[in-house]
Amino acid sequence: MPRLSDSGPFFFLLPYQSFSGMELFGVRFAETLMHQGLPVLIGSPAGSLIEEACRKRDLPWVELPVLFRWDLRAVHRLGTILRGSRPRAVIGFRTQVAYPLHAARLWTRSTVPMVFFYRLGAGNQPRRGPLHRVLFRH
């Protein structure tokens, strides 16, 4: 299992336009870590409610496009962020971040630990993608 680095930020992936309970949890989680003296970085789309919340709470923010399963521009952007910020861990919210994040990790050869938060049974549809089956045991 990869070890946490001692210097980089905890990188929160919130690449959505919405600001539902899941995203609010992510912003509050990042804020709690920052108040404990740990570096954080939140990635979300420009002009989103998440960006506005980061500005209001003085949380470090970086622009990310809305993530979809197969988006090569998002993979490139994530890879650039992984190389540049060298995060100690990546915390992704919702299942659609899994594919671009894993592709970016393979591309950059990053061994950063990952944690995913997602709503169990959202939409009550089985996840058929091979990565989803491995990660989420469907």
C-alpha positions as CSV (number, residue, x, y, z in Angstrom):
1,M,0.0,0.0,0.0
2,P,1.4,3.4,-0.9
3,R,2.5,5.7,2.0
4,L,1.2,9.2,2.5
5,S,3.8,11.8,1.7
6,D,4.6,14.3,4.4
7,S,4.4,17.5,2.4
8,G,1.7,17.5,-0.4
9,P,-1.9,18.5,0.0
10,F,-4.9,16.3,0.3
11,F,-6.4,16.7,-3.1
12,F,-10.2,16.7,-3.2
13,L,-11.9,16.0,-6.5
14,L,-15.2,17.7,-6.7
15,P,-15.6,18.1,-10.5
16,Y,-19.3,18.8,-10.7
17,Q,-21.5,21.8,-11.3
18,S,-23.9,20.8,-8.5
19,F,-23.5,21.4,-4.8
20,S,-25.5,18.6,-3.2
21,G,-24.9,17.0,0.2
22,M,-22.0,14.9,-1.1
23,E,-20.1,18.0,-2.4
24,L,-20.9,19.9,0.8
25,F,-19.4,17.1,2.8
26,G,-16.3,17.3,0.7
27,V,-15.9,21.0,1.2
28,R,-16.4,20.7,5.0
29,F,-14.0,17.7,5.2
30,A,-11.3,19.8,3.4
31,E,-12.1,22.8,5.7
32,T,-11.7,20.6,8.8
33,L,-8.3,19.2,7.6
34,M,-7.1,22.7,6.8
35,H,-8.1,24.0,10.3
36,Q,-6.0,21.1,11.7
37,G,-3.0,22.4,9.9
38,L,-3.0,20.0,7.0
39,P,-2.7,21.3,3.4
40,V,-5.7,20.8,1.1
41,L,-6.5,21.5,-2.5
42,I,-10.0,21.3,-4.0
43,G,-10.5,20.7,-7.8
44,S,-13.8,21.8,-9.3
45,P,-15.2,23.5,-12.4
46,A,-14.7,27.3,-12.7
47,G,-17.9,29.2,-11.9
48,S,-19.4,26.4,-9.9
49,L,-21.0,26.7,-6.5
50,I,-18.1,24.6,-5.2
51,E,-15.6,27.3,-6.4
52,E,-17.7,29.9,-4.7
53,A,-17.8,28.0,-1.4
54,C,-14.0,27.6,-1.6
55,R,-13.6,31.3,-2.1
56,K,-15.9,32.1,0.9
57,R,-14.0,29.6,3.1
58,D,-10.5,30.5,1.9
59,L,-9.8,27.0,0.7
60,P,-7.1,26.5,-2.0
61,W,-8.8,25.8,-5.3
62,V,-7.8,24.6,-8.7
63,E,-9.9,24.4,-11.9
64,L,-11.0,21.0,-13.2
65,P,-13.4,20.3,-16.0
66,V,-16.6,18.4,-15.2
67,L,-15.4,14.7,-15.2
68,F,-16.9,12.1,-17.4
69,R,-15.8,8.5,-17.8
70,W,-13.7,8.9,-21.0
71,D,-12.4,12.5,-21.2
72,L,-8.8,12.8,-22.3
73,R,-8.6,16.5,-21.5
74,A,-9.6,15.8,-17.9
75,V,-7.0,13.0,-17.7
76,H,-4.4,15.4,-18.9
77,R,-5.5,18.1,-16.5
78,L,-5.5,15.6,-13.6
79,G,-2.1,14.3,-14.6
80,T,-0.7,17.9,-14.6
81,I,-2.2,18.5,-11.1
82,L,-0.8,15.2,-9.8
83,R,2.7,16.0,-11.1
84,G,2.6,19.6,-10.0
85,S,1.1,19.4,-6.5
86,R,2.3,16.0,-5.6
87,P,-0.6,15.3,-3.3
88,R,-0.3,13.0,-0.2
89,A,-3.7,11.5,-1.1
90,V,-6.5,12.0,-3.6
91,I,-10.1,12.0,-2.3
92,G,-12.6,11.6,-5.0
93,F,-16.4,12.1,-4.8
94,R,-18.8,10.1,-6.9
95,T,-17.9,7.2,-9.1
96,Q,-17.3,9.0,-12.4
97,V,-14.0,10.3,-11.1
98,A,-12.6,6.8,-11.0
99,Y,-11.8,6.3,-14.7
100,P,-10.1,9.7,-15.4
101,L,-8.2,9.5,-12.1
102,H,-6.9,6.0,-12.7
103,A,-5.9,6.9,-16.2
104,A,-4.0,10.0,-14.9
105,R,-2.3,7.9,-12.3
106,L,-1.2,5.4,-15.0
107,W,0.0,8.2,-17.3
108,T,2.0,10.0,-14.5
109,R,3.1,6.8,-12.8
110,S,1.8,8.2,-9.6
111,T,1.4,5.9,-6.5
112,V,-0.7,8.4,-4.6
113,P,-3.3,6.7,-2.3
114,M,-6.9,7.2,-3.4
115,V,-10.2,7.3,-1.4
116,F,-13.6,7.5,-3.0
117,F,-16.9,8.6,-1.5
118,Y,-20.0,7.7,-3.4
119,R,-23.7,7.2,-2.8
120,L,-24.4,3.5,-2.5
121,G,-27.2,2.4,-4.7
122,A,-27.6,5.8,-6.4
123,G,-30.0,5.2,-9.3
124,N,-30.2,1.5,-8.4
125,Q,-28.2,0.6,-11.5
126,P,-25.4,-1.9,-11.5
127,R,-22.0,-0.5,-12.5
128,R,-21.0,-2.5,-15.6
129,G,-17.5,-0.9,-16.2
130,P,-14.6,-3.2,-15.3
131,L,-13.0,-0.6,-13.0
132,H,-16.3,-0.1,-11.2
133,R,-16.6,-3.8,-10.6
134,V,-13.1,-4.0,-9.1
135,L,-13.4,-0.8,-7.0
136,F,-16.9,-1.2,-5.8
137,R,-17.4,-4.9,-5.9
138,H,-20.5,-5.0,-8.1
